[in-house]
Amino acid sequence: KVASVWVFPKCYNRWKFTIVGKFRGCLHSVKRQQRQREVAEGKKEQMRRELKKKELEAIQSGKRPFYLKKREQRQMELVQRYEELKQSGGLEAFIAKKRKKTASKQHRRVPDSKRPRPS
């Protein structure tokens, strides 16, 4: 775990690098991102185990095996995330961030379409 953190993160800038401030901040952000990834992977793994357990129970009861496609699994993950956000009260903030991000992407693309292209 620690060895992967010491690879220089994205926020490393060798021209504006001060050992005390920037590296500590970069290291902290990398560790936080790593923890978030581990939590997300844990949730995905737990959901996969539950689905597998249900399938085994269905097979033992005499039904034919039916495995979800990856797309359906991703949709279930999104629904689960939506429910968690709804319960925690962070749904409005999440939707606002998503809307702002989409608007900025669209805003960046608009000038390109209006600009005349050289022949």
N, C-alpha and C positions, 0 to 999 in steps of 0.2 A: 504494500500500500504506500509506504513512505517513499520508496524508490520512484514510483511513477509521479509523485508530486514534485520531485526535484527536477524533472524535465521542465524547461522554461515555459511558463504558461503564455497565453495569447497576450496578456496585458504587459508583458515584458518589453521594455523599450530600452535598448542599451545606451542610447544617447541621453535619456532623461532618467537614469537609474540611480536612485539613492538607496543604499542598503537598508537603512532603518525603516523608512516609510513604505516605499513602493513594493519591495519584495515581500514584506510582511503582509501587506494588503493583498497582493497577488496570491500568496501562499494560502491565506485565509479563504479567499474566494474559491480557489481550486479545491481545497478540502471541503468546503460547503457544497460545491457542485458534486463532488464525489459522494458525499453522504446522501444527497438528494437522489442521485442515480441508484445508489444501493437500496434506498427505501422504495423507489419506483420498481426496481427489479424484484424486490421482495414481494410487493403487492402483485405483480404480474405472475410470479411463481406460485403464490398462494392461490390465485384464481385458476391457474392451470391445474394445480393439484385438485382443487374442488371439482373442476370439470371432469378430470380423469376419474375421480372417485365416483361421481354420478354415473359416468359411462360404465364403469366396472359393475356397479350395482344394477344398472339396466341390463347388462349382458348376463349377469348371474340370474336375473329374474326371467330370462328367456328372450329378451328383445335383441334385434340385430344391432350391431355397433353403428353408431352415427357420430362422426367426429366433426367438430366445427371447423370451418375454413378460417384461414388467418384473418381475412377481412371481417368476418363475424366476430372473431375474438377481439379484434381492435375496436369494433363497435361496442362490444360489451365493456371493454376497458374505458371507453369514452363515457358511456352511460354511468359507470361506477364513479368515475371522476366527477361527473356532473352532480351526482347525488351527494358525494362528499362535500363538494363546494356549496351545494344548496344547504346542507345541514350545518356547515361551519359558518355560513353567512358571507362567504367570500365570492359568491357567484356574480354579484353585480360588479365588483371590482375586476374580476376575471374577464367578464364580457366587455367592460369598458376598455381594458387593456387590449383585448383582441380587436375591438372596433378601431381603436387608435392606431394599432399596428397596420391593419388593413388599409385604413385611410392614408397613412403615410406611404405605403407601397403604391397605392393608386395615384397619389399625388406625384410621386417620382416618375411614373410612366406617362402622365398626361403631356408634359412639355415635349417629350420625344415624338409623340404622334402629331403634334401641331407644327413641329419644326419642318421646314422644307428640306427634302433630301437632295444632295448634289447628284447630278446625272453623270 
